[in-house]
Amino acid sequence: MAFPELATDRIRLRPISHADLTFVFEHFSDLDVGKYLLDDDPLTSLEQAQAIIDFYVSPDAQSYNRWIVERKADHRPIGTCGYHKWNRRDHKAEIGYDLSPFAWGQGYMSEAFERIIAFGFGDMDLNRIEAIVHPENAASLKLLERHGFVREGLLREALCRDGVYYDHWLLSLLRREWPARGPVGAAS
Ligand SMILES: CC(C)(COP(=O)(O)OP(=O)(O)OC[C@H]1O[C@@H](n2cnc3c(N)ncnc32)[C@H](O)[C@@H]1OP(=O)(O)O)[C@@H](O)C(=O)NCCC(=O)NCCS
């Protein structure tokens, strides 16, 4: 299944492409963006950004996708989001998301969540959406819990950075828990 472009009132979610190289590098080399993203180290070269894009545009990346979150008002990229580890047999996937700091606190990721969760339970036929979060990532936990995600347990010493192990929360949202409110905004 190809991941389409989606839209809400204020943002466009468009599949990542080679044209996003500069943004992907600047975004994922930002230490504030990467502070709690322990599964990948902050980028230090354009080649690393290129490798991320190559991965997502590859036809082999059937179980992973990434949308660039673009602000409609000025066409400026403000972040990314998508699904990882899509398991079609068990109808589940892991959600991932990040905004550039200048776009925090304005409800953009909440708006993206409404759309991509509806897409996940609808078009992808997911039954379960998972999230794995650093315990000190308060903004991310708040975002997830505002959207109905439930903490299932603490994954002990699940990720390692610079020789230090960090616990992470595992959260999930089930399709039957998702309010039948339908997608926000129109898909393009
Ligand atoms: C996680 C992350 C995306 C959350 O971003 P965020 O801006 O807090 O999330 P939202 O888009 O939901 O915005 C929520 C805030 O916008 C406000 N808001 C909601 N709708 C709004 C609107 N229409 N207009 C203006 N503000 C609005 C909310 O009141 C809330 O503010 P508050 O937190 O002060 O109460 C962000 O912190 C981030 O990118 N962090 C770095 C990457 C990361 O850690 N990703 C998660 C890995 S698990």
The ligand as a MOL file (V3000), in Angstrom:
LIG
                    3D

  0  0  0     0  0            999 V3000
M  V30 BEGIN CTAB
M  V30 COUNTS 48 50 0 0 0
M  V30 BEGIN ATOM
M  V30 1 C 6.3840 15.3630 21.3320 0
M  V30 2 C 6.1010 16.6740 20.6290 0
M  V30 3 C 5.7660 16.4250 19.1610 0
M  V30 4 C 4.9080 17.3470 21.2990 0
M  V30 5 O 4.7310 18.6070 20.7050 0
M  V30 6 P 3.6390 19.6280 21.2630 0
M  V30 7 O 3.7850 20.8770 20.5030 0
M  V30 8 O 3.7280 19.6690 22.7510 0
M  V30 9 O 2.3370 18.8400 20.9040 0
M  V30 10 P 1.0050 19.3770 20.3210 0
M  V30 11 O 1.1350 19.6290 18.8540 0
M  V30 12 O -0.0250 18.3760 20.7190 0
M  V30 13 O 0.7620 20.7260 21.0600 0
M  V30 14 C 0.2330 20.6900 22.3210 0
M  V30 15 C 0.2140 22.0830 22.8490 0
M  V30 16 O -0.3480 22.9580 21.8960 0
M  V30 17 C -1.4890 23.6280 22.4630 0
M  V30 18 N -2.5120 23.6770 21.4150 0
M  V30 19 C -3.3810 22.7160 21.0800 0
M  V30 20 N -4.1380 23.1220 20.0360 0
M  V30 21 C -3.7280 24.3740 19.7210 0
M  V30 22 C -4.1250 25.3110 18.7400 0
M  V30 23 N -5.1000 25.0480 17.8540 0
M  V30 24 N -3.4750 26.4990 18.7090 0
M  V30 25 C -2.4850 26.7680 19.5640 0
M  V30 26 N -2.0800 25.9140 20.5250 0
M  V30 27 C -2.6960 24.7280 20.6010 0
M  V30 28 C -1.9420 22.7610 23.6060 0
M  V30 29 O -2.5710 23.5590 24.5740 0
M  V30 30 C -0.6310 22.1880 24.0790 0
M  V30 31 O 0.0580 23.1070 24.8990 0
M  V30 32 P 0.4570 22.6710 26.3590 0
M  V30 33 O 1.3530 21.4770 26.1790 0
M  V30 34 O 1.1530 23.8800 26.8740 0
M  V30 35 O -0.8440 22.3520 27.0100 0
M  V30 36 C 7.3290 17.6360 20.7360 0
M  V30 37 O 7.6000 17.8670 22.0850 0
M  V30 38 C 8.5600 17.1090 20.0270 0
M  V30 39 O 8.6390 17.0940 18.8010 0
M  V30 40 N 9.5610 16.6620 20.8130 0
M  V30 41 C 10.8320 16.1820 20.2390 0
M  V30 42 C 10.6810 14.8480 19.5200 0
M  V30 43 C 10.0630 13.7950 20.4150 0
M  V30 44 O 10.4370 13.6800 21.5730 0
M  V30 45 N 9.1340 13.0260 19.8350 0
M  V30 46 C 8.4210 11.9780 20.5630 0
M  V30 47 C 9.2060 10.7430 20.7230 0
M  V30 48 S 8.3420 9.5170 21.6730 0
M  V30 END ATOM
M  V30 BEGIN BOND
M  V30 1 1 1 2
M  V30 2 1 2 3
M  V30 3 1 2 4
M  V30 4 1 2 36
M  V30 5 1 4 5
M  V30 6 1 5 6
M  V30 7 2 6 7
M  V30 8 1 6 8
M  V30 9 1 6 9
M  V30 10 1 9 10
M  V30 11 2 10 11
M  V30 12 1 10 12
M  V30 13 1 10 13
M  V30 14 1 13 14
M  V30 15 1 14 15
M  V30 16 1 15 16
M  V30 17 1 15 30
M  V30 18 1 16 17
M  V30 19 1 17 18
M  V30 20 1 17 28
M  V30 21 1 18 19
M  V30 22 1 18 27
M  V30 23 2 19 20
M  V30 24 1 20 21
M  V30 25 1 21 22
M  V30 26 2 21 27
M  V30 27 1 22 23
M  V30 28 2 22 24
M  V30 29 1 24 25
M  V30 30 2 25 26
M  V30 31 1 26 27
M  V30 32 1 28 29
M  V30 33 1 28 30
M  V30 34 1 30 31
M  V30 35 1 31 32
M  V30 36 2 32 33
M  V30 37 1 32 34
M  V30 38 1 32 35
M  V30 39 1 36 37
M  V30 40 1 36 38
M  V30 41 2 38 39
M  V30 42 1 38 40
M  V30 43 1 40 41
M  V30 44 1 41 42
M  V30 45 1 42 43
M  V30 46 2 43 44
M  V30 47 1 43 45
M  V30 48 1 45 46
M  V30 49 1 46 47
M  V30 50 1 47 48
M  V30 END BOND
M  V30 END CTAB
M  END
